Amino acid sequence: MAEGSVTDDLVTRMRAICLALPEVTERPSHGAPTWFVKDKRAFVTLWADGHHDNHFPHLWCASLLEEQQELIAADPARFFRPPYVGHRGWVGVRLDADPDWAEIAELCQDAYQVISRPPARLNRKP
């Protein structure tokens, strides 16, 4: 399979997963296909050709810091802390070793939930 078709397959799979979620749009961000909630807040980025030191296809998915740490501790060969967004809890997911697409879909749904839920507000009495 030619490299272009591997990239196309990854983009096609990710589109099917992410665009199935409510109010999701896709546009390039920093040269990579990225999915947004309400066209505003990114929740998944696909680096089909790698990014910086990670020369393998992978995703960056929004996550909570505790979940990021648990995933990396459980399987550091598949999960990593991505640059720029890792300090906010985002998790990197390798796609170069026969990924479990059901698990990828679940990670994307979780990322969507992290970004789409309203921010916590102080409980004020009227």
N, C-alpha and C positions, 0 to 999 in steps of 0.2 A: 504494500500500500504506500503510495507516495505521501510525502510529509504534508503537502497541502490538504490531501483528503483526510489525514488524521486530524488536522486542525479543524477542518470543516465538520467532521464527525463530532468532535468535542463541542463546537459551537452549537451544532444542531441539537445535541443531547441537552446541553445546558439551557438552550432556549425553551425546549419542551418542558423542562422542570420549572424554570423561573417564570416564564410567561403564563403558566397555568395558575399562578397565584394572583389574587385580586389586586387591581390597580398597579400592576408592574409594567414598567417600560424598560427598554434597552437602548443604550447608546454607548459609544466608545468613551472611555475615560482613561487618560494617559496612554492611549493607543491600544487599549484592551477592551473587549466586550464586557460591559458592566450592566447590572440590573439594578433598577431603582424602584423604590416605593413612592407612588404618586409623583413620579418624575423628579423627585427631589433628593432622597437619601439613598445612597448606594447600600446594597446588602450583600452582593456577590460580585466578584471580578474574576474573570477567567484569563489566566496567563498561559495560553495554549503553547506558546514558544518559550516559556520560561520568563524570568525576570531577575535582573541583577545576578546574584550568586547562585540562584536556583535555576539551573539550566535544564529543567524538566517541566512538562505541563503541570499546572497546578491551579487551584482556586484560592482566593482569599474570601472567607466567609465571616460576616459579623457574628460575634459570639460574646458571651459574658466572660470576664477574665477567669472565673473559677472553672467554667466549662472548657475554655482554651487550655488551662493548665492540666485538667484531667485528661483531655484527649492526647496532649503531648506526652504526658507521663505514661499513659496506657499503650501508646504506639508511636514512639518518636521516629520510626522509619517512614510513617505516613503523614504525621501531623507536625507542624512547626509554627513558630511565632514569626509572622511576616514582618518585613520592615514597614515603617511609617504608621501602620494601623495596629500592630501587635500589642502595643502598650494600652490600647483601648479594649483589648479582649479578642480582637479578630484572630482567626486561626487559619493557617495555611494547610491545604490538603493536596497531597501528591496525587496525580492522575496517571502516572506512567507505569503502574504495576497492576494492571487489570482491576480497576476500581469497582467497588460494589456500588452500582448505580442506585439501588434502593437506599443505601446509606448516604450517598451523595444527595439524593432528593431530600432525605430527612434533615441533613445538615443545612441545605438551602432553605427548607421550611423553617427551621429553627432561626436561621439568620434573618429571614423575613420577619419573624415574630419579634426578634430583638429590636429591629429597626422600626417596625410599624406600630408597636405599642406606644401609647402616649407617655410623655415623660412624667416621672413621679412629681407630684405637686404636694406642697405642704397642706396638711389638713387644717383648714381654718374654719372657725365657727363664724356663721354670718352675724 
